[in-house]
Each structure stands twice: as C-alpha cells, then as structure tokens.
C-alpha cells in the first residue's frame, strides 16, 4: 500500500448528513482519503430525500461511487442506516460485477436479515424528538429550537422508510469481502446477539465491542476512527473469522 491512497467511503446514519464525518476527514492519516457520500435529495439543505426504497437508492449510489472512484482502492464504512447501504453496495458489486471494496465496515447495525425497527412510524414529531434525544441522537440544546428540527425529522422518516423497504433474501454464497462490525457496548438499539448474526452473512467477519451507545461516530473517542483508518491502510484485515466471545 506504500505510496497509494485508499478512499474511505462513509455513509451516515438515518437523518444524518456527510458532515458527521468532517472530523474523520480532518484526522485521516496519510494514505487515507475520507469520502462521505451524500444521499440524493432536493436542491437545498432542508429538502427531503429523493428515494424511499433501497431498490431506487442503491443504483443511484452505485453510479455515484463509480464516478468518484474510477480505479481507486477503497473501503466502505457505514454507521447504522449507512451500514445497511454499505452492505447492499458491497453485495451489488459481488453479484453484478464492478470494483468491490477491499473491506466492509459497519457500526451500530444488526445483521441485515434482522428486520429494521420502525421507530419513526411509532411516534408523532414530539414523541420522536424525545425518543431520539433519549438515545443520544439529538443534543439537549437543540430541544429549545423545535422549528430547527422539522427538516431533520422529515429526513429521519425518509431514511427509516428506505431501511424498512429492504427485504432480505438469503444468498447462495456468503460475502467474500471481509466484514468488520463495531457495536456500542451500551447501545440500546443493537444487541450483541444481533451483531453476531453478521457471521451468517460473510466468509470472514470480525465483531468488536467499543465503549459507547448507538451514535458511535458522533461519540467517537478515537477508537472507532482509528480502527477504520487501520482497515483502510490495510492493517486490520483478518485472515480468519473472529467474533465476540459469548
């Protein structure tokens, strides 16, 4: 890998934006270029998402990746919803051809065969704000500005609709691309048990527990970003399957 740059393609959580990876872009070591992907939307920052089903969104992201990457070496990383999208992109390239990522890394996401929790449909806006604040998705200071949250809540609902639209189809072969899974030890949404089900998806799966709750990227003390940067540099690819001890 000496003298080469690896693109670290990052996909954010539901309701989020590429801005969540700004600190990663600033902290990336030599040899790693952070490339956060923006989900297709309207013409301004407050617009809703353009697509509401994975069948629509994944082809659009495939096209964007192919335009950005050319022949570049890359690793895919996704947080929560972004992890599902990163998995579906990896599976697309394995099944249909194209440049596969060197590794797939996901954080705060149960295995894709586990149905997505439709928390957005269960709450009106006020209750959704309280729920998101309770799991660390909305800072306390923002609760005093509910009008600012309206566009954010719309994008949350759009993104959850995308995730809920996915219906897992068991594959004939497990993914050959190495999969690295990171879970928050105190995540109220994603248990160790559903993290471990990633071992049903890939030929080589590594599962790591980190301090923190669901929003590992926002709460990152450096452990997550360093681990993912190490993958991009080629130092974290495991030769055999490993999982958390039961």
Helices and strands as residue ranges (DSSP letters): E 6-11, G 18-21, H 22-27, E 32-36, H 54-69, E 73-79, H 81-96, E 103-107, H 125-134, G 140-144, H 146-165, E 178-184, H 192-196, G 197-200, E 205-210, H 216-219, H 223-232
